[in-house]
Amino acid sequence: MRPGTLVRLALAGTRTDTVRVALTALSAALATLAGLAALTVLAIPTPLRTDDNSARWSLQYANTLLREPGLRGGTAFALLLLAVPVLALAGQCARLGAPARDRRLAALRLAGATPGQVTRLAVLETGVASLVGTVTGLVAFLAAHELLDRPDARGQLALPTDVLPSPVALAAVVLGLPAVAAAGTALLLRRVTTTPFGVVRRAGRDHAPRPWFALLILVGLAVFAAYLPMSSWFDRRNLEWALLFLPGLLVVGGLAATVGSVLASAWFSHTTGRLLHRLARGPAALLAARRLTADPWAGSRTFAALLAAVLFGGGAAGIRANAQARYDIERAEFRLIGDFTDPDPFYLQTIGLVDLAVALAVTIAAGGLLVEGIVARRRAYAALVAQGVPRGVLGRSIAWQVLAPAAPAVLLALTVGLLLGRGFAGPVRTGVVSGPVCEATAELCADPATRERYLRTIDPPERYFMPDVPLEHLALFGAGTLAVVSLTVLVGLLFLRVSTTVEELRAT
């Protein structure tokens, strides 16, 4: 197949294919921005130790996260976490028009195209779209790097606009993401290239989801619960090499809990569909019940990015409650010894930035719900309208279909995230501040000759406890997530009439 023919076939398709390519490019651009921001933080050089700067801080920055070398790794990791919902959104966008695309590629196979030609065709579409997105992200990053390079009145920078990642790192991000996307596309299309008959005549899954997701969640919780004991055990025995494996262990545990929470949405969808079918009487709820039980796995695909962001939000709430309790204890114990200065609220402010990042991730993931709920299914909705289903009934059924399984799935993700955050932060310890207190009048305490007779050492008792569950914060986050989902459904319903025209029934 000639290169020109290959390019024309890759660019051919319906409006859904155009939307898929555009959203793939957008997702790649956002992931590129997150990756380049993380690499920029890691590229900040650590100055040499001097008499005026024994801690080797980068004093040209106003933000503590950039100034202190020990905090840059965590900052870069938090920036990389922002790419997780973006990549999940890219996975949702890749499913746009997937059945029609698979049928088209299978038809090419039946017409005589080789498996390699079909694979190159799909890889070219995804790879070029991702490359356009990464290049756009690089251009936007370099432009922002110049525009935001504005020192304040003290000459300090709010962002690391004075450094750039190495050319090798830039090339790895810009070229690596398209390569990974293309490899993933080739892997997903192996069934099309080998057995095209199974795509032309496809049979769905005929079994209900099983609650095996609970095992994955338990594995993740066990890993996080064992993190602090293992870290202390390795530290007491000076096994520094073993401490290097703990971050990787946390990643594995977090992925297990996240995957388990995502798979739980399939079980929730099927269970909710059965309950609706048994209890509901209206046509909208009955239609939603049938769709939920017919394809419960759509829930795990649709809510993947959203539940990942919600789980991170629950973990941030657990860590925030721990940090707030530590702050309150230190403040109270400082007051006991007569020191009325407040502790450093750095960690509380940092978790506030994490909450902002999670809110942004939820918003991005909610956009994936709009894509999946309306754009990807508009042909099925158009068929229902053509068969006589009123658009009002269809709109209410869509709301049932999205919100009914979303509520328990969000509640489970918040609970799992909270438990993960508590396992990572551990209990709060009292008795961290001690010191002498003069229990006399100001005159007697000011006189060195009499002060010693009235001094008493305040040593608060040491005990460990778990802080209270941040119900208010969790409720606010859960309600906000469901509100964003509801707003997404409402926006999708505004386009329902356009998405259910007779022209959508055309074969692709």
Order of alpha helices (4+ residues) and beta strands (2+ residues): alpha-alpha-alpha-alpha-alpha-alpha-alpha-alpha-alpha-alpha-alpha-alpha-alpha-alpha-alpha-alpha-alpha-alpha-alpha-beta-beta-alpha-alpha-beta-beta-alpha-alpha
